[in-house]
Amino acid sequence: MQDARKTKRYPLRTPVYLTWSDGGEVLELAGVTRDVSMKGIFFLAGAALNVGTHLKVDVVLPTLSGQRRGMKLHGEGTVLRVERQGRSERGIAAKVAFEGETEETFLACGLVQ
């Protein structure tokens, strides 16, 4: 089976914060990324989301030595896949359109060399 991804994934465990609307109610969820790419993320969370859910995503990138604070990637995306990861955890893949210069941000955080 051939991998259909068009961008390289980078293994990264860092906090991710999500918001979405469900019937007019704004919901929030925190998780941890497993990997990120220029066009998406795979993250672990304690709740399942429905495939097709439209999300707002904030990924907190790690700091390098000498930096005062970490950088953030912000974007909007859609849940593509949900997998069970143990008893209560879910693995969630989402396609995300990040704002700004994503590649430069990845470079600044040391993800890409």
C-alpha positions as CSV (number, residue, x, y, z in Angstrom):
1,M,0.0,0.0,0.0
2,Q,1.5,3.4,-1.0
3,D,1.6,6.3,1.4
4,A,-0.6,9.1,0.0
5,R,0.9,11.9,2.1
6,K,2.3,14.8,0.3
7,T,4.2,16.4,3.1
8,K,6.8,15.0,5.6
9,R,5.6,14.2,9.1
10,Y,7.8,15.1,12.1
11,P,7.5,13.1,15.3
12,L,6.7,15.6,18.0
13,R,5.0,15.3,21.4
14,T,3.7,18.7,22.4
15,P,0.4,20.2,23.6
16,V,-2.4,20.8,21.2
17,Y,-5.6,22.7,22.0
18,L,-8.8,22.4,19.9
19,T,-12.1,24.2,19.7
20,W,-15.2,23.4,17.6
21,S,-18.9,24.0,17.5
22,D,-21.6,21.4,18.1
23,G,-25.1,22.6,17.7
24,G,-24.2,26.2,18.6
25,E,-22.1,25.2,21.6
26,V,-18.4,25.9,21.5
27,L,-16.4,22.9,22.8
28,E,-12.8,22.6,23.8
29,L,-10.3,19.7,24.1
30,A,-6.6,19.4,24.9
31,G,-4.4,16.7,23.7
32,V,-0.8,15.8,22.8
33,T,0.5,15.6,19.2
34,R,2.2,12.4,18.0
35,D,3.4,14.0,14.8
36,V,2.9,17.2,12.8
37,S,3.4,18.1,9.1
38,M,3.0,21.3,7.1
39,K,-0.6,20.3,6.4
40,G,-1.8,18.3,9.3
41,I,-1.5,16.7,12.7
42,F,-2.0,13.4,14.5
43,F,-2.8,13.8,18.2
44,L,-3.9,11.8,21.2
45,A,-6.9,12.9,23.3
46,G,-9.2,11.5,25.9
47,A,-12.3,12.1,23.8
48,A,-13.4,11.1,20.3
49,L,-14.3,13.6,17.6
50,N,-16.5,12.8,14.7
51,V,-14.9,12.4,11.3
52,G,-15.6,15.6,9.3
53,T,-15.7,17.9,12.4
54,H,-14.3,21.4,11.6
55,L,-11.7,22.4,14.2
56,K,-9.6,25.4,15.2
57,V,-6.2,24.1,16.2
58,D,-3.3,25.6,18.4
59,V,-0.1,23.6,18.5
60,V,2.4,24.8,21.1
61,L,5.9,24.1,19.7
62,P,8.9,23.4,22.0
63,T,11.4,26.1,22.8
64,L,15.0,25.9,21.8
65,S,17.7,26.9,24.3
66,G,18.0,30.7,24.4
67,Q,14.3,31.3,23.4
68,R,12.1,32.9,26.1
69,R,8.9,31.2,25.0
70,G,7.7,28.7,22.5
71,M,6.0,29.4,19.3
72,K,2.5,28.5,18.3
73,L,1.0,27.1,15.1
74,H,-2.6,28.2,14.6
75,G,-4.9,26.9,11.9
76,E,-8.2,25.4,11.0
77,G,-8.9,21.9,9.8
78,T,-11.1,18.8,9.5
79,V,-10.9,15.5,11.3
80,L,-10.0,12.8,8.8
81,R,-9.7,9.7,11.0
82,V,-10.3,8.5,14.6
83,E,-8.5,5.4,16.1
84,R,-8.8,3.8,19.5
85,Q,-5.5,4.0,21.4
86,G,-6.1,1.9,24.5
87,R,-9.0,2.0,26.9
88,S,-9.9,5.7,26.9
89,E,-7.5,7.5,24.5
90,R,-8.2,8.2,20.9
91,G,-5.8,9.0,18.1
92,I,-7.1,11.6,15.8
93,A,-5.8,12.6,12.4
94,A,-6.7,16.0,11.0
95,K,-5.9,17.9,7.9
96,V,-5.0,21.5,8.9
97,A,-4.4,24.7,7.1
98,F,-1.9,26.5,9.4
99,E,-1.7,30.3,9.3
100,G,1.6,32.1,8.5
101,E,4.9,30.7,7.4
102,T,4.7,27.1,8.7
103,E,8.0,26.0,7.2
104,E,9.9,28.9,8.8
105,T,8.2,28.2,12.1
106,F,9.3,24.5,11.9
107,L,12.8,25.7,11.1
108,A,12.9,28.1,14.0
109,C,11.9,25.3,16.4
110,G,14.4,22.9,15.1
111,L,11.9,20.4,13.6
112,V,13.4,20.8,10.1
113,Q,17.0,21.2,9.3
